[in-house]
Amino acid sequence: MSRTWRQRAVGRSALILMSAVICALAVDTAFAEEELLGEGNDGNRSGPVHLIPLYAQIFADDDPVEIRPDSKPALPFSVRATCGECHDYANIAGGWHFNSSDPQAPAGRPGEPWVLVDRTARTLLPVSGRAWKGTFTPEHLGISSWEMAKQFGRHMPGGDWGERFGDSDDGLDRLDASGKFEINCLACHNGDHRQDQSEAALQGLRENYRWIPTASSGLGVVSGLASSASEAFDPLMDDDVQVQYDAQRFDAKNAVFMDIAGRPPADRCYFCHSLQKRDLPENEAWQTDEDIHLTGGMTCVDCHRNGDDHRIVRGYEGEVEAENKPLSARGLTCEGCHLGDQGGQDVAAASGRLGAPRPEHKGFPTIHFQKLSCTACHSGPWPNRQNQYVRTPRIHRLGLHGKHRLDMTLPHVASPVFVTSETTGKITASRMIWPAYWGRMGKDQISPIPPETVKKQAGDLLAVETVEFKNDWLEIAPDQIAAVLTALKAEGQAEPVYVAGGKLYRLAGDGLSVRTEDHPGAQPYSWPLAHNVRPAQQSLGVNGCDDCHTIDSPFFFGEVAVDTPVSDRMDTAQPRYQLAGQSGTYWWAFNASFVFRPMLKTVGFVCAGLLGLILLAYALAGLRWVLRRIQGPIQE
């Protein structure tokens, strides 16, 4: 009896303990679901209505404060505090657009860099936190996170350099006044046409970082400059920067309707990812054609997808391995979509993914698909004999309107050039810039000297006031280079050098002149292009082999101008085959053979016909002999 009671007591205790555990798990789950209310997918494909309160959070240690349109002072709303009520801000901050300053983030295939341009110092440097080969990290150049956000924040969606500050970073004394540059979710996801990224750029130039979401969304008007405010500026007390909210946007419960687009419209992408032919007059832009996919009704996010972590699929061959993406990302590449590769599993051979046209490439030898990427024939402008220049928003500040608009001509971005990819070994259509910078020779690489240091030590020798512009550069002569290098020489420091136009300049033995040489650190930086995509009817090869295989084919023998401020090399150029690492002699001889191929084909067919007739004659003679043997001798 006692034993039975003990068993029941143990059973009751176990049941109570299990119930407590289950309740605790349920509570934890409920809290987790509440914290991440906007994450995941419950299967309903309709979008949630974002009728939400706005929250301000001036300092990280403060509790969020709900915003009322008549609050005094009127504080800017915080995206971290407002959107973070339902979305995992920390997880989003690891996404592709926000992690270039994270050394642990996968670099992936080289892409478009930021470009630091200083005409006075004759400097043009590709900058990227991803340490792509041919670029320099901000640390290499002595650029702090604050300076990165201030110089390039005009085309950043926030986060990244705007939030990652080290203890020794410059600009920390301005953080209390300006605030951190939080991820501006509305820069991509606002479906309201009042979203103004040009206004966001203007607020960034004023160092009004915490006010950017408020001003760019149209929810309020921001006036004043944090850049001129005292370092002790307190948004709760001072009025150097003021906000006036649009009271009509708030309902009776002080909630604001946000037209949030879960799938960002293409216009949001265009602000940072547009393209313009440099010499195309503005009134002729309407004559250009759009990417064939966009013309067909697709939008950017149909291919460039992401989950809650915002690790956007870039869509290049080898991305799955390079960036640790799921296998399904293979279906969002050119080959994956048009050939039907769904994560390594082929779909019906009749068409590609979702009915995408499956290319037949009739008459193309298979060697083309081993040596060429899809973009080599289908992407970018049709190659001409002379190189073409393009401008992009991130490099040339396109999309800024009003007083902060600046018509930048440098750098010259050549497009298309054809470069052999180091990852796939295929010739790929690319864009290219030629670096120019002063540096010091190291054992394995050249370390750039910041432009301000060059101007401080050798400013007079740069002769800015007496030199004329040529090809958008301030010219510099070889003897000037020698003088500047002499001025940059310092006790105990590495040898000073200058890089421009694919050449390395260093002092000659006499110390009065320079000698030039090739060096890996002087090579141009290129990155693959994908858009605009031309349809099959406008791709290379549509006119036959002559599109590429002639002795003067632009594909191989078109010229790309060497972009340099050095006076004696300004009018030089390099053929495309050289930039692709190919042999010009081989391709000239190979392409020359195509001149005789029609004749060789005719001769071949004639010879084959004659051989056929000869063989037929021998076959008939043989048949006659066999018949005679079968019939035996003829009796008379």
C-alpha positions in Angstrom: 0.0 0.0 0.0 2.8 2.4 1.0 4.7 1.4 -2.1 1.7 2.3 -4.3 1.3 5.6 -2.6 5.0 6.4 -3.2 4.6 5.5 -6.8 1.6 7.8 -7.1 3.4 10.6 -5.3 6.4 10.3 -7.7 4.0 10.2 -10.6 2.2 13.4 -9.4 5.6 15.1 -8.9 6.7 14.1 -12.4 3.5 15.3 -13.9 3.7 18.6 -12.1 7.4 19.0 -13.2 6.5 18.2 -16.8 3.6 20.7 -16.7 5.9 23.4 -15.4 8.4 22.7 -18.1 5.7 22.7 -20.8 4.3 26.0 -19.4 7.8 27.5 -19.3 8.4 26.5 -22.9 5.0 27.8 -23.9 5.8 31.2 -22.2 9.2 31.3 -23.8 7.7 30.5 -27.2 5.0 33.1 -26.8 7.6 35.8 -25.8 9.8 34.7 -28.8 6.9 34.9 -31.1 6.0 38.3 -29.7 9.6 39.6 -30.1 9.7 38.3 -33.7 6.2 39.0 -34.7 7.2 40.1 -38.2 9.6 37.3 -38.9 8.9 34.0 -40.7 6.1 33.0 -42.9 2.8 31.6 -41.6 1.6 30.7 -45.1 -0.7 33.6 -45.7 0.6 35.4 -48.7 -1.2 38.7 -48.1 0.8 41.5 -46.6 0.2 42.6 -43.0 -1.1 46.2 -42.5 1.5 48.3 -40.8 -0.6 50.7 -38.8 1.9 51.2 -36.0 3.1 53.6 -33.4 6.5 55.3 -33.9 9.2 55.1 -31.3 12.2 57.4 -30.5 15.3 56.1 -28.8 18.0 58.7 -28.5 20.5 56.6 -26.6 20.9 52.9 -26.6 20.4 52.6 -22.8 17.2 54.6 -22.9 13.7 53.0 -23.1 11.9 53.7 -26.4 9.4 56.6 -26.2 6.2 56.7 -28.3 6.1 59.6 -30.6 3.1 62.0 -30.7 2.9 64.6 -33.5 2.6 67.4 -30.9 5.4 66.2 -28.6 7.8 68.8 -27.4 10.6 68.4 -28.4 9.6 66.4 -31.5 12.1 63.6 -31.6 13.0 61.7 -34.8 11.7 58.1 -34.9 14.2 55.3 -34.5 14.0 52.4 -37.0 15.7 50.1 -34.6 13.1 50.9 -31.9 10.1 51.0 -34.3 10.7 48.2 -36.7 12.6 46.2 -34.1 9.3 45.7 -32.2 8.5 43.0 -34.6 11.6 42.3 -36.7 15.0 41.0 -35.6 17.2 44.0 -36.2 20.4 42.3 -35.2 19.8 39.4 -37.7 18.9 41.9 -40.5 22.2 43.8 -39.7 24.1 40.8 -40.9 22.6 41.0 -44.4 24.6 41.8 -47.6 23.8 45.5 -47.7 24.9 46.0 -44.1 27.9 43.7 -43.4 30.7 45.0 -45.6 32.5 46.3 -42.5 32.3 42.9 -40.9 35.6 41.0 -41.5 33.8 37.7 -40.8 31.2 38.2 -43.6 31.9 36.2 -46.8 33.4 38.5 -49.4 31.9 36.6 -52.4 32.7 37.5 -56.0 34.2 41.0 -56.5 31.6 43.7 -57.0 31.3 47.5 -57.5 33.6 49.3 -55.0 33.4 52.7 -53.4 35.9 55.0 -55.1 38.0 57.7 -53.3 38.8 60.4 -55.8 41.2 63.4 -55.1 42.1 65.2 -58.3 44.6 67.5 -56.5 46.6 64.5 -55.3 46.0 62.6 -58.6 44.4 59.8 -56.6 41.7 57.3 -57.5 41.3 54.4 -55.2 38.8 51.5 -55.2 37.6 51.0 -51.6 35.8 48.0 -50.1 35.6 46.5 -46.6 35.3 43.1 -48.3 39.0 43.1 -49.2 38.4 42.1 -52.8 41.6 41.7 -54.8 42.5 45.1 -56.3 40.6 47.1 -53.6 41.7 48.7 -50.4 40.0 48.5 -47.1 39.3 51.7 -45.2 41.8 50.5 -42.6 44.5 50.5 -45.4 43.7 54.2 -46.1 43.3 55.3 -42.5 39.6 56.0 -43.1 37.4 55.7 -40.0 33.9 54.4 -39.8 32.7 57.9 -39.3 34.5 59.1 -42.4 33.1 56.2 -44.5 29.6 57.0 -43.4 30.0 60.7 -44.1 31.7 60.3 -47.5 29.7 57.4 -48.9 26.6 57.3 -46.8 24.7 59.2 -49.5 24.1 55.8 -51.2 24.1 53.5 -48.1 20.8 52.2 -46.7 22.3 52.7 -43.2 23.8 50.2 -40.7 27.3 48.9 -41.7 29.9 51.7 -41.3 27.2 54.0 -39.8 26.8 51.8 -36.7 30.1 49.9 -36.3 32.4 52.2 -34.3 35.6 51.2 -32.5 36.8 52.8 -29.3 39.5 54.7 -31.3 37.4 55.8 -34.3 37.3 59.4 -35.3 33.9 61.0 -35.0 33.0 59.4 -31.7 32.7 62.9 -30.2 30.0 63.7 -32.7 27.9 60.6 -32.0 25.8 62.2 -29.3 24.9 65.1 -31.6 24.4 63.2 -34.9 23.4 59.7 -33.6 24.2 56.5 -35.3 23.2 55.9 -38.9 20.7 53.1 -38.3 19.5 50.7 -41.0 16.8 52.7 -42.8 14.3 49.9 -43.7 12.2 52.4 -45.5 14.9 53.0 -48.1 14.0 49.7 -49.7 10.6 48.7 -48.2 8.6 51.9 -48.4 5.9 51.6 -51.0 5.0 55.3 -50.6 6.2 57.4 -53.5 7.1 60.1 -51.0 10.2 58.1 -50.0 13.0 60.4 -51.0 16.6 59.0 -50.9 18.0 62.2 -52.2 16.7 63.8 -49.0 18.3 61.0 -47.0 21.6 61.8 -48.7 21.2 65.5 -47.8 20.6 64.7 -44.2 23.7 62.5 -44.2 25.8 65.3 -45.5 24.5 67.5 -42.6 25.5 64.7 -40.2 21.8 64.4 -39.2 22.0 60.6 -39.1 19.3 59.9 -36.5 16.9 62.1 -38.5 17.4 60.4 -41.9 14.3 58.0 -41.7 12.0 60.8 -40.5 13.1 63.2 -43.3 13.4 60.8 -46.2 10.0 59.1 -45.5 8.0 62.3 -45.6 6.6 61.8 -42.1 8.2 65.0 -41.0 10.3 68.0 -42.1 13.8 68.2 -40.6 15.6 71.5 -40.4 19.0 72.3 -38.9 22.5 70.8 -39.0 24.0 68.5 -36.4 27.4 69.1 -38.1 27.4 72.6 -36.7 25.9 71.8 -33.3 28.0 71.6 -30.2 29.5 68.2 -29.2 27.4 68.5 -26.1 24.2 68.8 -28.2 21.2 67.2 -26.5 18.2 66.4 -28.7 16.0 66.5 -25.7 17.0 70.0 -24.8 18.6 71.8 -27.7 16.9 72.9 -30.9 19.8 73.0 -33.4 18.0 70.3 -35.4 14.1 70.3 -35.3 11.4 68.0 -36.5 7.9 69.0 -37.6 5.7 66.0 -38.1 2.8 65.8 -40.5 0.0 65.5 -38.0 -2.4 64.2 -40.6 -0.4 61.0 -40.9 -1.3 60.0 -37.3 -4.6 58.5 -36.4 -6.5 59.0 -33.1 -4.4 56.4 -31.4 -1.2 58.1 -32.6 -0.5 55.2 -35.0 0.9 55.8 -38.5 0.1 53.8 -41.6 3.3 52.6 -43.3 2.9 51.4 -46.9 5.4 48.6 -46.4 6.4 46.6 -49.5 7.6 43.1 -48.5 9.0 42.8 -52.1 10.8 46.2 -52.7 9.8 47.8 -56.0 12.5 48.3 -58.6 12.5 52.0 -58.1 14.0 51.5 -54.6 16.8 49.4 -56.1 17.5 51.9 -58.8 18.7 54.7 -56.5 21.9 52.8 -55.9 22.0 50.4 -58.8 21.2 52.4 -61.9 23.5 52.9 -65.0 24.0 55.7 -67.4 26.1 55.9 -70.5 28.5 58.8 -69.8 28.2 60.7 -73.1 24.4 60.1 -73.6 22.5 63.5 -73.6 19.7 63.5 -71.0 17.1 64.2 -73.7 18.1 61.0 -75.5 17.8 58.7 -72.6 14.4 57.6 -73.7 16.0 55.9 -76.7 17.8 53.3 -74.6 16.3 49.9 -74.0 15.7 48.4 -70.6 16.9 45.0 -69.4 14.9 42.3 -71.1 13.8 40.8 -67.8 12.4 44.1 -66.6 10.8 44.7 -70.0 9.1 41.3 -69.7 7.5 42.3 -66.4 9.9 40.9 -63.9 11.4 42.9 -61.0 14.7 42.9 -59.2 13.6 40.7 -56.3 12.3 38.0 -58.6 15.9 36.8 -58.8 17.7 38.7 -56.0 15.8 37.1 -53.1 16.5 36.8 -49.4 15.1 35.5 -46.2 14.7 37.3 -42.9 18.5 37.4 -42.6 18.7 39.7 -45.7 21.5 37.7 -47.3 20.5 38.6 -50.8 21.1 36.1 -53.6 23.5 37.9 -56.0 22.9 35.3 -58.7 26.4 34.4 -60.0 27.9 31.0 -60.8 29.6 29.6 -57.7 27.7 31.7 -55.2 26.5 28.8 -53.3 30.0 27.7 -52.4 31.5 31.2 -52.1 28.9 32.6 -49.8 27.5 29.4 -48.2 24.1 29.9 -49.7 21.4 27.1 -49.9 21.4 24.9 -53.0 18.2 26.5 -54.2 20.2 29.7 -55.0 21.6 27.9 -58.1 18.1 28.2 -59.6 18.5 32.0 -59.5 21.6 32.1 -61.8 21.5 32.5 -65.6 22.1 28.8 -66.1 19.9 27.7 -63.2 16.9 29.6 -64.5 17.2 29.0 -68.2 18.5 25.4 -68.1 16.4 24.4 -65.2 18.9 23.6 -62.4 16.9 23.6 -59.2 19.5 23.1 -56.5 21.3 20.4 -58.5 18.1 18.8 -59.8 17.2 19.3 -63.5 13.6 20.0 -64.3 11.8 19.2 -67.6 14.2 19.7 -70.6 11.5 21.5 -72.6 12.0 24.8 -70.8 13.8 26.4 -68.0 12.6 27.5 -64.6 8.9 28.6 -64.6 8.9 28.4 -68.3 11.9 30.5 -69.0 13.1 30.1 -72.6 15.7 27.3 -72.9 18.5 28.4 -75.1 19.4 26.1 -78.0 22.6 27.8 -79.3 22.3 26.0 -82.6 25.7 25.8 -84.4 27.7 26.9 -81.3 30.6 24.5 -80.5 30.4 23.4 -76.9 33.8 25.0 -76.2 32.0 28.4 -76.1 30.2 27.3 -72.9 33.4 26.1 -71.3 35.3 29.4 -72.0 32.5 32.1 -71.9 30.1 33.1 -69.2 26.5 33.8 -70.2 27.1 37.6 -69.6 29.9 37.7 -72.1 27.4 37.5 -75.0 24.2 38.7 -73.4 25.0 41.5 -71.0 26.0 45.2 -71.2 26.4 47.4 -74.2 27.4 45.8 -77.5 31.2 46.1 -77.7 32.5 48.7 -80.1 36.0 49.3 -81.4 36.6 52.1 -78.9 35.8 51.7 -75.2 32.6 53.2 -73.7 32.2 54.9 -70.4 29.3 54.5 -67.9 28.4 56.2 -64.7 26.8 54.6 -61.6 25.0 56.1 -58.6 27.4 54.8 -56.0 30.5 55.9 -57.8 29.3 59.2 -59.5 26.6 60.3 -57.0 23.7 59.9 -59.4 20.2 60.5 -58.1 21.0 63.5 -55.9 18.9 66.6 -56.6 19.1 70.2 -55.5 22.0 71.9 -54.0 23.9 68.7 -53.1 23.9 67.5 -56.7 27.5 67.2 -58.1 28.3 66.2 -61.7 31.2 63.9 -61.2 33.3 62.9 -64.3 35.9 60.8 -62.5 36.4 57.9 -62.3 36.1 56.8 -65.9 34.4 53.4 -65.7 35.0 51.5 -69.0 32.3 49.0 -70.1 32.4 46.5 -71.4 35.7 44.9 -71.0 36.2 41.1 -71.1 38.1 39.7 -68.2 38.9 36.0 -67.3 37.3 35.2 -64.0 39.7 33.9 -61.4 36.9 31.7 -59.9 35.4 30.1 -63.0 38.2 30.6 -65.5 35.6 32.0 -68.0 35.7 35.2 -70.0 33.2 37.5 -68.4 31.8 40.9 -69.4 33.0 43.4 -66.8 33.4 47.1 -65.9 36.9 48.5 -65.1 38.6 51.4 -63.5 42.3 52.3 -63.4 43.7 53.1 -59.9 46.0 56.0 -59.3 47.7 56.5 -56.0 50.9 57.2 -54.1 52.1 54.4 -51.9 55.0 52.7 -50.2 56.6 49.5 -51.5 56.1 46.5 -49.2 57.4 43.0 -49.5 54.2 41.6 -51.1 52.0 44.7 -51.8 51.9 48.5 -52.1 50.5 50.3 -49.2 48.6 53.5 -50.3 49.5 56.9 -48.8 46.3 58.9 -47.9 45.8 61.8 -50.2 45.8 64.3 -47.4 49.3 63.1 -46.3 50.6 63.5 -49.9 49.2 67.1 -50.1 50.7 67.9 -46.7 54.2 66.7 -47.5 54.3 67.7 -51.2 51.5 70.1 -51.9 53.5 72.7 -53.7 55.1 70.2 -56.0 51.7 69.0 -57.3 51.4 72.5 -59.0 47.6 72.5 -58.9 47.2 76.1 -59.9 49.4 76.0 -63.0 48.3 72.7 -64.5 45.4 72.4 -67.0 42.7 69.8 -67.1 43.0 67.1 -69.7 40.7 64.1 -70.0 39.1 65.2 -66.7 42.4 64.9 -64.9 44.9 67.4 -63.6 48.0 66.4 -65.6 51.2 65.4 -63.9 54.5 65.1 -65.7 57.1 62.4 -64.9 59.5 65.0 -63.5 56.8 66.1 -61.1 56.3 62.5 -60.0 60.0 62.3 -59.3 59.9 65.5 -57.2 56.9 64.3 -55.2 58.5 60.9 -54.6 61.6 62.7 -53.3 59.5 64.7 -50.9 57.8 61.6 -49.7 61.0 59.9 -48.8 61.4 59.6 -45.1 63.9 58.1 -42.7 63.1 54.4 -41.9 60.0 54.2 -44.1 59.6 52.1 -47.2 60.3 53.4 -50.7 57.6 55.8 -52.0 56.1 54.9 -55.4 53.3 56.1 -57.6 50.8 54.0 -59.4 48.8 55.1 -62.5 47.6 53.8 -65.8 48.7 50.2 -65.0 52.3 51.2 -64.3 54.4 51.6 -61.2 56.6 54.7 -61.0 59.7 54.7 -58.8 62.8 56.9 -58.5 65.6 56.1 -60.8 69.2 55.8 -59.7 69.9 59.5 -60.3 67.1 60.5 -57.9 65.9 63.1 -60.5 63.8 61.0 -62.8 61.4 58.0 -62.6 61.4 54.6 -64.2 58.3 52.6 -64.9 57.6 48.9 -64.5 54.7 46.5 -64.4 53.4 45.4 -61.0 50.4 43.5 -59.8 49.4 46.4 -57.6 49.1 48.6 -60.6 46.6 46.5 -62.5 43.1 47.9 -63.2 40.3 46.8 -61.0 37.3 45.1 -62.7 34.1 43.6 -61.5 31.6 41.5 -63.5 28.5 43.1 -64.9 25.2 41.3 -65.3 22.7 44.0 -66.5 21.4 45.2 -68.8 20.7 41.8 -70.3 20.1 41.7 -74.1 17.7 39.2 -75.6 19.0 36.4 -77.8 18.2 38.4 -80.9 20.7 41.1 -79.8 23.4 38.9 -78.3 26.9 38.2 -79.7 26.8 35.5 -82.3 23.3 36.3 -83.7 25.0 37.4 -86.9 27.2 34.3 -87.0 30.9 33.8 -86.2 31.8 37.2 -87.6 30.5 38.9 -84.4 33.7 37.8 -82.7 36.0 35.9 -85.1 37.4 38.5 -87.5 40.8 40.0 -87.5 39.4 43.3 -86.3 36.7 42.0 -84.0 35.8 44.5 -81.2 35.4 41.5 -78.8 39.1 40.7 -79.0 40.7 43.7 -80.7 38.7 46.6 -79.5 40.7 49.1 -77.5 40.2 50.3 -73.9 41.9 53.7 -73.2 44.4 53.7 -70.4 43.0 56.2 -67.8 45.9 58.1 -66.2 46.8 61.6 -65.1 50.4 61.1 -66.3 51.0 63.3 -69.3 53.1 61.0 -71.5 50.6 58.0 -71.3 47.2 59.8 -71.6 46.7 58.8 -75.2 47.6 55.1 -74.9 45.2 52.2 -75.0 45.2 48.4 -74.4 43.4 45.8 -76.6 40.6 43.8 -75.0 42.4 40.5 -75.5 45.3 41.8 -73.4 43.0 42.8 -70.5 41.4 39.3 -70.7 44.8 37.7 -70.4 44.7 36.2 -73.9 47.3 36.0 -76.7 46.7 38.5 -79.5 48.9 36.5 -82.0 46.9 33.3 -81.4 43.5 35.0 -81.8 44.6 37.0 -84.9 45.7 33.7 -86.5 42.7 31.8 -85.3 40.3 34.5 -86.5 42.1 34.9 -89.8 41.4 31.3 -90.5 37.7 32.2 -90.7 38.3 34.1 -93.9 39.2 30.9 -95.7 36.6 28.7 -94.0 33.8 29.2 -96.6 36.3 28.3 -99.3 37.6 25.4 -97.3 34.1 24.2 -96.7 33.4 24.3 -100.5 36.7 22.5 -101.3 35.9 20.0 -98.6 32.4 19.2 -99.9 33.8 18.9 -103.5 36.6 16.6 -102.4 34.2 14.6 -100.3 31.9 14.3 -103.4 34.8 13.1 -105.6 35.9 10.7 -102.9 32.4 9.4 -102.7 32.2 8.9 -106.5 35.6 7.1 -106.5 34.4 4.8 -103.6 31.2 4.2 -105.5 33.0 3.2 -108.6 35.2 0.8 -106.6 32.1 -0.6 -104.9 30.4 -1.3 -108.2 33.5 -2.9 -109.6 33.7 -5.0 -106.5 30.1 -5.9 -106.7 30.6 -7.0 -110.4 33.5 -9.2 -109.3 31.4 -10.8 -106.6 28.5 -11.5 -108.9 30.9 -13.2 -111.4 32.3 -15.4 -108.6 28.8 -16.5 -107.6 27.6 -17.3 -111.1 30.8 -19.1 -112.0 32.4 -19.2 -115.5 30.0 -18.5 -118.4 29.4 -21.7 -120.5 29.6 -21.2 -124.3 
